[in-house]
Amino acid sequence: MTTDDSDLRAASETAIFQCLDLQADESLLVVTDDKRERIGEALYEVACEVTDDASIIRYPPGNQHGEEPPAPVAAAMADADAFLAPTTKSLSHTRARGNACDAGARGATLPGITEAVFVTGLDADYDAIYHHSKAMLEAVGDADEVRVTTEKGTDITFVRGDREWLADTGDISDSGSFSNLPAGEIFLSPESATGTYVVDGTMMPHGLLDEGQDLRFEVEDGYVTHISDDDIREQVETAAEEVGQDAFNLAEIGIGTNVGVTDLVGSVLLDEKAAGTVHIAIGDDAGIGGDTDAPLHLDGIIRNPTVYADGAEVDLPQP
């Protein structure tokens, strides 16, 4: 079923007015691809009502999340005051996105966004997301170690080192700021991690996992040493042909803070924001405070985790 134009417009207005706070004297670039063009056009149309300096650029979908866009796209992102990127494959953890923000552009990526997720995810109370995110930062931000366990076998400890937890609240009004949309998480690129995690929520290329379809990962000294799933292991091994061990880097731990997401739907972009979940990623972390460049960033969402900060259990926000 095709999403109504009015629904796409309402979600676009949230992105342009509330999250981005676009001004009339600013330039905005919409980056999209052949599969997300309708969302890109909706954002562009609303932006054109705010500024005379709005542009849209489209290119074929990439092959992998974290793959760099064509050079002209990267240059255009860095030259804009603001950008929005509804694309099939994620630009979040690319040098193009990082360089654009370093140049002062502010913006959001919407990786893997669908029309349904766009409409649902942007219909959120971003003030509530902000406050839940700040509360979680206060709970875990200063901890040297964060441990995550579940009844399905997750037991993994992350070492913060000298790295900082970051918040994705949807507020991209400041120069150089960056967010995913839909938003709602805090996240860390850990200095190291050791243990086991079992993904039982959403992970690509599978989407929403079936009951009992659990994906098991073993981690030692910051690197994934065992992947139970053949498809995911093949993706990582293919990336390793290019960058070696860095493809197996344990890149991220994130905690969802969007209490408006009540059910997982099979979209990593939305599901990783769900309050009461944890997500863990493999691969690139250079865009989120780490130092590993890799051509992939694979998030897996974990349901019903228990989180400890330096041994003390943390109360997670709940939908």
C-alpha positions in Angstrom: 0.0 0.0 0.0 1.3 3.4 -1.0 1.7 5.9 1.8 -0.4 9.0 1.5 1.4 12.2 0.3 -0.1 14.0 3.4 1.6 11.5 5.7 4.9 11.9 4.0 4.6 15.6 4.2 3.8 15.6 7.9 6.9 13.5 8.6 9.0 15.8 6.4 7.8 18.8 8.3 9.0 17.2 11.5 12.4 16.6 10.0 12.7 20.1 8.5 11.1 22.3 11.1 11.6 20.5 14.5 14.7 18.4 14.1 16.7 20.5 11.6 15.2 23.9 12.3 16.1 25.0 8.7 16.4 28.7 8.2 15.6 30.7 5.1 19.2 31.8 4.5 20.6 28.3 4.6 21.3 25.7 1.9 19.9 22.2 2.2 20.9 19.1 0.3 18.7 16.0 0.1 20.7 12.9 -0.8 18.6 9.9 -1.9 18.7 7.0 -4.3 16.4 5.2 -6.8 14.6 3.2 -4.1 14.0 6.1 -1.7 13.2 8.8 -4.2 9.6 9.4 -2.9 10.8 10.2 0.6 13.6 12.4 -0.8 11.1 14.3 -2.9 8.8 14.9 0.1 11.7 16.3 2.1 12.8 18.5 -0.8 9.4 19.9 -1.4 9.0 21.0 2.3 12.6 22.4 2.3 11.8 24.5 -0.8 9.1 26.2 1.2 11.7 27.4 3.7 14.8 28.2 1.5 15.5 29.1 -2.1 18.8 27.1 -1.8 17.5 23.5 -1.6 18.9 20.8 -3.9 18.3 17.1 -4.3 20.8 14.5 -5.6 20.1 10.9 -6.5 22.4 8.0 -7.2 22.0 4.2 -7.4 21.8 2.3 -4.1 25.1 1.2 -2.6 26.1 -2.4 -2.1 26.7 -2.2 1.7 26.0 -0.1 4.7 28.9 2.2 5.3 30.0 2.2 1.7 31.2 5.7 0.5 28.9 7.6 -1.9 30.2 8.9 -5.2 32.7 11.7 -4.9 30.3 14.4 -6.3 27.7 13.4 -3.6 30.4 13.7 -0.8 31.5 17.1 -2.1 27.9 18.4 -2.2 27.3 17.2 1.4 30.4 19.1 2.6 29.3 22.3 0.7 25.8 22.5 2.2 24.7 24.1 5.4 22.4 21.1 6.1 21.7 17.7 4.6 19.1 14.9 4.9 20.0 11.5 3.5 17.2 9.0 3.0 19.1 6.1 1.4 18.9 2.4 1.0 22.4 1.8 2.4 23.6 3.8 5.4 25.8 6.9 5.0 26.0 7.3 8.8 29.5 5.8 9.2 31.1 7.1 6.0 33.9 9.6 5.6 31.6 11.6 3.4 29.2 12.2 6.3 31.9 12.8 8.8 33.7 15.3 6.5 30.5 17.2 5.9 29.9 17.6 9.6 33.6 18.6 10.1 33.0 21.3 7.5 30.1 22.6 9.6 27.2 21.0 7.8 24.5 19.6 10.1 22.2 16.8 9.1 20.7 13.4 9.5 20.9 10.1 7.7 17.9 7.9 7.3 19.5 4.6 6.3 17.2 1.8 5.0 14.2 4.1 5.6 10.8 2.9 4.3 7.8 5.1 3.9 6.0 3.3 6.8 9.0 3.7 9.1 9.4 7.4 8.0 5.8 8.2 8.9 5.8 6.2 12.1 9.3 7.1 13.3 9.0 10.8 12.8 5.7 10.9 14.7 7.5 11.1 18.0 7.8 13.3 21.1 11.4 14.5 20.6 11.4 16.3 23.9 10.7 13.0 25.6 13.5 11.3 23.6 15.9 14.1 24.7 15.1 13.6 28.4 15.3 9.8 28.3 18.6 10.0 26.4 20.1 12.5 28.9 19.0 10.3 31.8 20.7 7.3 30.3 23.9 9.3 29.7 23.9 10.1 33.4 23.5 6.5 34.3 26.3 5.0 32.2 28.4 7.9 30.9 31.1 7.8 33.6 31.2 4.0 34.0 34.5 2.3 33.2 32.7 -0.9 32.2 29.2 -1.7 31.0 27.9 -5.2 31.0 24.9 -6.5 29.1 23.2 -9.9 29.9 20.1 -11.6 28.7 18.3 -14.9 29.4 19.2 -16.1 25.9 22.9 -16.1 26.6 24.2 -12.6 26.1 27.0 -11.8 28.6 29.4 -9.2 27.3 31.4 -6.5 29.0 32.4 -3.3 27.2 35.4 -1.2 28.3 35.0 2.6 27.7 38.6 3.6 27.9 39.0 7.3 27.0 36.0 7.3 24.7 32.7 9.1 25.3 29.0 8.0 25.1 27.1 10.1 22.6 23.4 10.8 22.3 21.2 10.7 19.2 18.2 12.8 20.2 17.0 14.1 16.8 18.2 17.7 17.6 20.3 18.7 14.6 20.0 22.5 15.0 23.6 23.2 15.8 26.4 23.5 13.2 28.2 20.3 12.6 25.6 18.2 14.5 24.5 14.8 13.3 21.6 12.4 14.0 19.8 9.4 12.6 16.2 9.9 11.9 14.1 8.4 13.4 16.2 9.2 16.5 16.5 8.0 20.1 19.6 6.3 21.4 22.8 6.7 23.3 25.9 4.9 22.0 29.5 4.2 22.6 32.4 3.0 20.4 34.1 0.9 23.2 37.9 0.7 23.5 37.5 -3.0 24.0 34.9 -5.7 24.7 34.8 -9.4 25.6 32.0 -11.9 25.9 29.0 -13.3 24.0 26.0 -11.5 22.6 22.9 -13.1 21.1 20.8 -11.0 18.7 17.1 -12.0 18.9 15.5 -8.8 17.5 16.5 -7.3 14.1 19.6 -7.7 12.0 20.3 -7.4 8.3 20.2 -9.2 6.0 17.4 -11.1 7.8 15.3 -8.2 9.1 13.1 -9.1 12.0 14.2 -12.5 13.3 11.7 -15.3 13.8 11.1 -16.8 17.3 14.1 -19.0 18.0 16.2 -17.5 15.2 19.0 -16.3 17.5 22.3 -15.1 16.1 25.3 -15.7 18.3 28.5 -13.7 18.3 31.7 -14.4 20.4 33.9 -11.4 21.1 37.5 -11.3 22.5 39.6 -8.2 23.1 37.4 -6.0 20.9 37.1 -8.3 17.9 34.4 -10.7 16.9 35.9 -14.2 16.8 32.8 -16.3 15.9 29.6 -15.6 14.0 27.0 -18.3 14.0 25.1 -17.0 10.9 26.5 -17.9 7.5 25.1 -14.8 5.7 26.4 -12.3 8.2 29.8 -14.1 8.4 30.0 -13.9 4.7 29.4 -10.1 4.7 32.2 -9.6 7.3 34.6 -11.9 5.6 34.1 -10.1 2.3 34.9 -6.8 4.0 37.9 -8.4 5.6 39.3 -9.0 2.1 39.7 -5.3 1.9 40.6 -4.2 5.4 41.6 -7.4 7.3 40.8 -7.8 11.0 39.2 -4.3 11.1 36.1 -5.8 9.5 35.6 -7.8 12.7 35.9 -4.8 15.0 33.3 -4.6 17.8 32.2 -1.2 16.9 29.3 -0.1 19.1 27.0 -0.6 22.0 23.8 1.4 21.9 20.8 1.8 24.2 17.4 2.7 22.7 15.6 5.7 24.2 12.6 6.2 22.0 9.6 5.2 24.1 7.3 5.7 21.1 8.6 2.6 19.4 6.5 -0.1 21.0 7.2 -3.0 18.7 10.2 -4.1 16.5 9.2 -4.0 12.8 12.3 -5.3 11.1 13.9 -2.0 10.3 17.3 -1.6 12.0 17.0 2.2 11.7 13.8 2.2 13.8 14.3 -0.9 15.9 17.7 0.1 17.3 15.9 3.2 18.8 13.3 1.1 20.7 13.4 1.9 24.4 14.3 -1.1 26.5 16.6 -2.6 23.8 20.4 -2.7 23.3 22.1 -2.9 19.9 25.7 -4.0 19.2 27.5 -3.4 15.9 30.4 -4.9 14.0 32.8 -3.0 11.7 33.3 0.7 11.2 33.4 3.1 14.3 35.4 6.0 13.0 32.3 8.1 12.7 31.2 7.5 16.3 34.3 8.1 18.3 36.5 5.1 17.4 39.5 4.7 15.1 38.5 1.8 12.8 37.7 2.3 9.1 35.8 -0.5 7.6 33.3 -0.7 4.7 30.4 -2.0 6.8 28.6 -1.4 10.1 26.2 -4.2 11.1 23.8 -3.5 14.0 22.0 -6.3 15.8 19.2 -5.5 18.2 18.8 -7.4 21.5 15.5 -7.7 23.3 15.0 -7.6 27.1 18.6 -6.9 28.2 19.9 -6.2 31.7 22.5 -3.4 31.7 25.1 -2.9 34.5 27.3 0.2 34.8 30.3 -0.7 36.9 28.3 -3.5 38.5 25.2 -1.5 39.3 22.0 -2.4 37.4 20.6 0.5 35.2 17.0 1.2 34.8 16.2 1.4 31.1 13.5 3.5 29.6 10.4 1.4 28.6 7.9 1.9 25.8 
